Amino acid sequence: MLLLKDLPVYSSQYIGIKDILICGTRVEAIADKISIDGIDKLKTLYFDSKRHFAVPGFVDGHVHLIGGGGEGGFSTRTREGTPEEFACCGTTAVVGMLGTDSITRDHISLLAKARAFREWGLGAWVLTGSYRYPIKTITGDLAKDIVLIPEVIGVGEVAVSDHRGSNISGAELQRLAMDTRVAAMLAGKKGIVVCHMGNAPEVMKPLFKAVENGSLPPKHFIPTHISRNDKLLEEGIKWVKENDGFIDLTAGKNTSSIIMNLRAELGNLNRISVSSDGLGSLPKFDEDGKLIEITAAPVDGLLRVFKELLQKGLSVEEAIKPVCSVPATVLGLNRFGYGKIEKGYSASLLVFNAENLNLELVIANGKIVVQKGTLADQR
């Protein structure tokens, strides 16, 4: 049991200065004052309500847990990730996926990695499929993957409008998403299709085509890398305005500025999420499609964007949306207790120093995993 006292709490709306009681892996109570006497093994942490604040743990919906890359040959494969590096930057829930390479990397290895993250204490889920279409799966059927494997919550990342994809059409994308939707209904999951958006001239045309007849709710698609170029971002804004859809930005140098512009354009950040693409490859190609450079994406993108948004004057309530509450909702991870600090939810939360925005405490599934920037010794 763990008791946190005198914390301003954002869940994700501000709910006041509260005490939080954690029992096992869940939040047991949130109240103005909680006093428990005579309980063995109750650890209590005290905070300065003028210097600290708590938010839910970050939710990273696009991570390459077992690495990515390979576009320049075997030596350009990126490394696998560790739960420790994600925890140190406040990420307490991740969704892993394959990308370009579904040949030398496979879903069984990805699933095993997600389970290793869970054993360590983080929330971890995976997607079946990859860039290619028709998709590869674990069981041979995407519906069986989603229904029978608890960690599989959808499909992705499917390459759309990208030279590394399979030129998937709007009709094929619709059929894929509808199969995903039905399987997810049977399994009590959200059922999402993450679409890697490339640079091809047709941009988001296949997605608009997939939902134009009204039989498929746009909420099942997450177009990612949406700020890759101005045309794609323009169509992403149209996707939100016309279809009430979600769009996902990959954390980068200008992401916080783009988010501020999107907030002005859309009026709020309720349909915008940010992901790191952590450990995925960041290739650059010349006009002939030849690889000229490749690097691996960092895993701390959500933390950087959150801090930058606060520094640009955004409130904590607004800044937490794209890195926590929105991705938890669009991915359906709120069904598993992520995205809020609330009774019954996963005890996965962060405590920041309000003066310098240093991340001072990370609790994942009820256990202190990082304290004052240092990994806890209990693991």
Salt bridges, closest charged atoms under 4 A:
ASP6 OD1 - LYS33 NZ 2.85
ASP19 OD2 - LYS5 NZ 2.51
ASP32 OD1 - LYS18 NZ 2.67
GLU71 OE2 - ARG164 NH1 2.96
GLU80 OE1 - LYS113 NZ 3.11
GLU85 OE1 - ARG79 NH2 2.75
ASP101 OD2 - ARG77 NH1 3.64
GLU151 OE2 - ARG115 NE 2.89
GLU157 OE2 - HIS62 NE2 3.11
GLU157 OE2 - HIS64 NE2 3.10
GLU157 OE1 - HIS196 ND1 3.20
GLU157 OE1 - HIS225 NE2 3.46
ASP162 OD1 - ARG164 NE 3.04
ASP162 OD2 - HIS196 NE2 2.97
GLU212 OE2 - LYS209 NZ 2.88
GLU235 OE2 - LYS231 NZ 3.78
ASP244 OD1 - ARG271 NE 3.38
GLU265 OE2 - LYS241 NZ 2.62
ASP277 OD1 - HIS62 NE2 3.04
ASP277 OD1 - HIS64 NE2 3.02
GLU293 OE1 - LYS284 NZ 3.86
ASP300 OD1 - ARG304 NE 3.11
GLU318 OE1 - ARG263 NE 3.15
GLU318 OE2 - LYS321 NZ 2.77
GLU342 OE1 - LYS340 NZ 3.83
GLU355 OE1 - ARG51 NE 3.62
GLU360 OE1 - HIS52 NE2 3.02
